[in-house]
Structure formats: structure tokens, C-alpha cells
């Protein structure tokens, strides 16, 4: 699957979300999706996106 669009609703979280994330992720291909405890890890070619469930 390929990321088509990124919506960032709140950038001021515990760790600051990189401002360029909205520009970097679209077009990237998802390599794998896995779960670790309360986190969803989405692996891309050059890094991993971590989402708290």
C-alpha cells in the first residue's frame, strides 16, 4: 500500500511531530505493519511511524 494523504490534527503532543511529515509520507510505500503493546508500528523504507492506540 502507498500513503496518499496525511492529515495532522495536533502537532503539539508529548513529542513534537516533524513539520515536514505531511510532505515526506505521501507517496511512501508501507513495508509492514505490526503491533507492539499499545503501539502500531508502520514500517517504511527509510523509517518507522509509531502510532499510539
DARA-V653546 format. One record per residue. N is the residue number from 0. RES is the residue in three letters. PHI is phi in radians with two decimals (* if undefined). OMEGA is omega as a letter, one per 30 degrees, with the letter a starting at -180 (* if undefined). NEAR is the number of other ideal C-beta (glycine too) atoms within 8 Angstrom. Layout:
{{N RES PHI OMEGA NEAR} {N RES PHI OMEGA NEAR}}
This chain:
{{0 UNK * l 4} {1 UNK -2.10 l 7} {2 UNK -1.26 a 11} {3 UNK -1.71 a 4} {4 UNK -2.68 l 5} {5 UNK -2.16 l 8} {6 UNK -1.96 l 4} {7 UNK -1.97 a 8} {8 UNK -1.56 a 3} {9 UNK -2.55 a 5} {10 UNK -1.45 a 7} {11 UNK -1.68 l 4} {12 UNK -1.80 l 7} {13 UNK -0.97 l 2} {14 UNK -1.95 a 4} {15 UNK -1.13 l 6} {16 UNK -1.41 a 8} {17 UNK -1.00 a 6} {18 UNK -1.08 a 6} {19 UNK -1.52 a 6} {20 UNK -1.03 a 10} {21 UNK -1.13 l 9} {22 UNK -1.55 a 6} {23 UNK -1.38 a 8} {24 UNK -1.21 l 11} {25 UNK -1.00 a 10} {26 UNK 1.65 l 5} {27 UNK -1.36 l 10} {28 UNK -1.67 l 8} {29 UNK -1.32 l 11} {30 UNK -1.48 l 6} {31 UNK -2.84 l 6} {32 UNK -2.25 a 8} {33 UNK -2.50 l 7} {34 UNK -2.08 l 8} {35 UNK -2.34 a 5} {36 UNK 1.02 a 4} {37 UNK -1.63 a 4} {38 UNK -2.12 l 10} {39 UNK -1.79 a 10} {40 UNK -1.93 l 12} {41 UNK -1.95 a 10} {42 UNK -1.59 l 10} {43 UNK -2.04 a 12} {44 UNK -1.04 a 5} {45 UNK -1.99 l 3} {46 UNK 2.91 a 5} {47 UNK -2.25 l 7} {48 UNK -1.68 a 8} {49 UNK -1.92 a 7} {50 UNK -2.15 l 8} {51 UNK -1.38 a 6} {52 UNK -1.44 * 6}}
